[in-house]
């Protein structure tokens, strides 16, 4: 079943680490030690976003939520670098606190996906055949519900909140982790050292922890980075639709939503959070690409 | 083939149970949710009876599935309007949008990707990598907002939104559809170009292409006659997967451009907590995703006979 032609193709286009490419992977950490441009650029952008988010806890130029009717819709200035919005709120400060929301939502969503997806993938690879089939068929089913659709359903039932957005994005991402882990684990399980461990009488759990997990960590790290980018996109879209974070929490997606009615007056209000979203997504994607190249030099030459 | 059709039917059944169960088993009573907190017990009871909400779940489910299949999923809890006609109405708008976007993506990606593969070097590869990274990093709704600021606000070439049916005023229809279709299509085109390029590069390395050249075909003819069809196999797969992405992207883009499509219908239904309508629209979208994946599987076999008996 795993060799079914569409099995490997059912990965979304952005997730280039489809099971088909797993075969050429040098699995495991420390496979390559070179830095590459994607890794450096992506790393820098991701660090930038995280630093901005962290700094916002201790310092922002102004209060991100303070309404100041005296300074509405100001342009670029030394006082307000990116100007102010229709309530006189400082844009830089909102972007900084918005970075916090982005990182937080991404972190929780990706953690949910990895914490459930990786063990499920290992179970599917090492457990009984029916269990593997069950996990794979269920992940097919979840893939029919894209993150955004799932989040809209959650929003309809439980009301819009950061929690529903995060769980929806997390659940929708579990299949990618499960599939990837299963494919990687199957690879590792076919190696001689696993056979040796089995012959030596090691239990399945011990093999999973000692051999499988460390050897697929590279794959999983790449997937974490790529999924983070997807989570950032989904969060922005949900907040834009009013299905994400509550009104009191600044978020890039909602800044975009609020900018819409003022596009003809102050396009700056849309461009600034737009660039922030693009930087964050670009950062995590480049980082994922860079890590992938680092673990798999063969793939790098092909692109 | 039969196995795949069976899988499709099974997926449809299971996902319909998921959609129905998820929204039906929610905490609280759909009638009360639709009517709001101030509703009296009598009016809630009346609505429950009117929509058959006091029947067992299994009966409601069978009724609902029957309604969906026959194209009559009943009436909205909130507006009491028939859902079927609303769906067929709004789907047309969404189909125009997704169709135009797919066309734009393909028209960009096929020539650009092939050209860049034939003359592949570091420069074109880097340029393309940059573009497709941007394509991934800029979600369609953001691209839409940016396109509005450029073409509607600054240049004033195109309207910033709205919808006119093509029969009423084809010119206005095209003008209004251009920006939404571009915002979905450009982004997907950038991503697709990268797949086309790598697929064509792979094909160029194949033995059969060398054979074709050896029997005297020019490079262009060899690629046209023997290469492209093979290169299309992975491209069609990606395109199919993108179609699902496009459909979901359209939900948000419709919001940006105020298009009366299925996305706006869904979001309004969520805002009004109109659960029957939400169920119907979500189910339509899920069916679309599943059917598209199924068709991609079939196309795959048609394009590559080697896979037919796989």
Interface residues (C-beta under 8 A of the other chain):
Chain A: X3 X4 X5 X6 X9 X10 X12 X13 X14 X140 X141 X144 X145 X146 X148 X149 X152 X153 X155 X156 X157 X158 X229 X233 X236 X237 X240 X241 X242 X243 X256 X259 X260 X263 X264 X267 X270 X271 X274 X277 X278 X279 X281 X282 X285 X286 X302 X303
Chain B: X11 X14 X15 X18 X19 X22 X23 X26 X27 X125 X129 X133 X134 X136 X137 X138 X139 X141 X142 X145 X146 X148 X149 X152 X153 X154 X160 X191 X192 X195 X198 X234 X237 X238 X241 X242 X244 X245 X248 X251 X252 X255 X256 X266 X267 X269 X270 X271 X273 X275 X278 X282 X285 X286 X289 X290 X293 X296 X297 X300 X307 X310
